[in-house]
Amino acid sequence: MNTPQWMDEEAGPFVRPYALTRGRTRSSGAVLDLIATVSTTGESPGDLGPEQELILKAAHTPISVADVAVELDLPVGVVRVLLGDLRDNGLISVSSPSAAGPRPNERILKEVINGLRAL
């Protein structure tokens, strides 16, 4: 018995991104930064969609939001909504980039840019 194909070589995927998010453009929680790190907190309950299952598989080792979008070949906005749903259900944890350490001083960044321009 053949399984249905969800991809057409010429037209692309049959399921459009807005269908994956049920038309939502934002998740219920805070906006996820592109460099925020995502990791799984538990096992899949088994009733998730294929995209969420792929996210959980990719997030067994910490991975950035941007890298999840690349892994799934989906727009970042769609991935953010899917990640927000997983976070709301307690299946992933998200570490914000600000938790990684202090950010550089604006003055230092301007000096670096000016130095690069001088080259």
N, C-alpha and C positions, 0 to 999 in steps of 0.2 A: 504494500500500500504506500503510495507516494505521499509525502508530507507537503503541505502547501509552501510555495515559494513566496517569501516576503520581499523579494528584491527583483526588479526588472532591470536588466542590463542597460536599457536605453532611458527608461523613465526614472529610475532610482527606487527608493523604498516605497512600498505601497502605503505604509502608515506614515503620515506626515507628522512632523515634530509637535504641532499643536495638539494632535490627538494623544500623544504620549503624556502631555501635561493636562489633558482635559480642558484645554483652552486657557489655562492659567499662565500668566507671564511672570509671576513672582511667587516665591514660597511664603509660607506663613511666618517664618522667623526672620532674623536679620539677614541682610544680603551677604552672600558668601564672596569673599575676596578671591581673585584668581589664584593667588599663591597660598591660600589657606590649605592646610593639610587635613586630609580625610582618612580615617581608619575605621575598620569595623569594630563593633563592640560585642557582637554575638553572631550566632548562626541565623541564617535566613529562615523565616517561618514557613517558607514554601509557597505562599500565596501571592508572591510578587510577580511583576511583569518581567520579561526577559531583560529589559534595560536595567532595572534595579538589581537583578541577579548579577549582571555583568559588573555593575558598580561595586557590589559587595565582593565579588571575586577580585576585582582590581585593587580594592582597598584593604585586602588582607595585610598588605604592607602599606605603610603610609604613602599617600599619593596626593598631589595638588589638584585643586579643582580644574585647572587648565589641562592637566594631564589626563584626568578622567574624561574630559570632553574629547581629547584626541583619541583615547582608547576606544570610546564608543562611536566616534565619528559623528557627533551630534553638536548642534550649536550650544555655546556656553549657557545661554539663557535657559534652554531646556534642561541641561545638566544641573543647573542651580535649583530648578524647581524639583527635579527628581531627588537631588541630595537633601533638599529641605524636607521632603516627605520622609525620607529614610531617617533623618535626624529627629523629626517629630515622633517617629515610631521607636526611637531609641536603638536603631540598628547601626548607626555610625556616630562617631564623635568628630568634631571639627575643631582644629586648633587654628586660631587666627594668627596672621603673620606678626602682629604686635606682641604676641606671647613669646616669639622667638628671641626677642631682645630689643634694646633701644634702637631707635632709628637715627640715622646720621643728622647732624645739625644742618640747617638750611644754608648757613654761611659756608660750611665746608663743601657742600655740594656745588655752590656757586663758584668757589675757588677752583674746584676740580674742572668744571665746565670752562671757566676762563683759561685755565692752564691748557686744556685740550685744544681750545681755539687758537691759542698762541703757537701751537705746534704747526 
